[in-house]
Amino acid sequence: MEEEFVMLSRTFAVVLIPFLLGHAVASTAVERPNLIVILTDDQGYHDVGFNGCEDIPTPHIDRLADEGVLFTNGYVTESVCGPSRAGLLTGRYQGRFGFNDNPSVDPSNPDIGIPLEEKTIAEHLKTVGYRSKIVGKWHMGSHPQHHPMRRGFDEFFGFLAGGRHYLPEEIYLDDFSDVTRNWDWYNMKLIDGYDRVGIDEYLTDAFSNEAVRFVEESAKHREPFFLYLAYNAPHGPLEATEKYLSRFSNIEDLERRTYAAMVSAVDDGVGRVLQALEKQGLSDDTLVVFLSDNGGSLKNASSNEPLRGHKGRLWEGGVRVPFAMRWPGTIPQGVVREDPVISLDILATIAEHSGVLISPERPLDGIDLLPYLRGEVEALPNRQLTWRSGSDAKRFAIRQGDWKLVRTVDHERGPSLHNLANDLSEQRDLGTREFETAAALSEDWEEWASELEPTAFPTLGKDKWWLRSE
Ligand code: CA
């Protein structure tokens, strides 16, 4: 009886909401699935079981690929945290609004964040009745106007800045006003809603607990939900508890052992979230996406093999990430897809299937992946994926088909051209031999980049806001 009522009320909302908002009713069938995006931080391409990792078992993360789709060519929009998240959260290339670098965490600067005229995924989903929660790292501005609960989320448990210590005894500063040195904010307490709170457990476990609680509570609500579970693990500092470290006594290198423990804690959390979905009978109603925000870092003992490069570079190792998606009964199980997909596609997909109407003034840059995953179309469109680091053309990349033109700080002269089909590790520059391909890609990139804005805020480490004059 209760179930029938819930189903009826959802149908009712689907038909009425666009009408009430003054838009035409969406013509395609609207399913309004719940959405869970599990985003890890600086996890290497190779550091999940489904991409061949052997020293760190990730059985629960692997379940998402086993019971859904594994994307071997899954990308993010930048090789560092902030811009990558801004792209994922808005479904638009973040350079369109000048989010070109990691932002300063200065809480007094309202310009640091996703501009208010851009919409976050939570703001979009709110228009069609979703309840949303973010658990974990925000990094999209610390000024009150950019607080997640002012950017579409109904609930928030986590932190505003780009990183945090993991052990409860390291989390003690009450607020930004206690920050007197660079990086002190890694010691700040967490935020529950708008309140500062300490924790008495390992940070990753605290996030997993909050996520499970939200899934359990959501089962009592009629509305669909969106959970953005943005673990900061396995981003530095490398810190883990004995519970997880003891699983990896076989790894001699202490840094790799600690990193493995951190990934293993995330994997436990993913398992608990999937279990909660199952227990509440929500698995078939929930699209779960797993990915990392950028490639593994040189600082966290990660592995991006066999890819070249790492966090901070537009080589494949910086922007190609572990990426899997599950929606039982709707998308196939155990399928491997090699067409390039990108984090931008997450919002484009959920928008299409939840009835979100997108303003033509700010079109999404991703595409709905479901027709492809359901086999209704044979391949994804032969689109170009594009990247720009910073505000100029010194660091950029563009991929179309198997071709990739890339320029990083490692390049002494111009960009290099690679065919990823037979040069996955980007070792052989074919730019001279395939001059026309390189020139065409370069031209296309210039055209795309002409639509982007210069960086709109002070970047991390480039200001000293904590040196207050009183
Ligand atoms: Ca990151």
Residues whose N, C-alpha, C, O or C-beta is under 5 A from the ligand:
A	BS01	CA	D41 D42 V80 C81 D293 N294
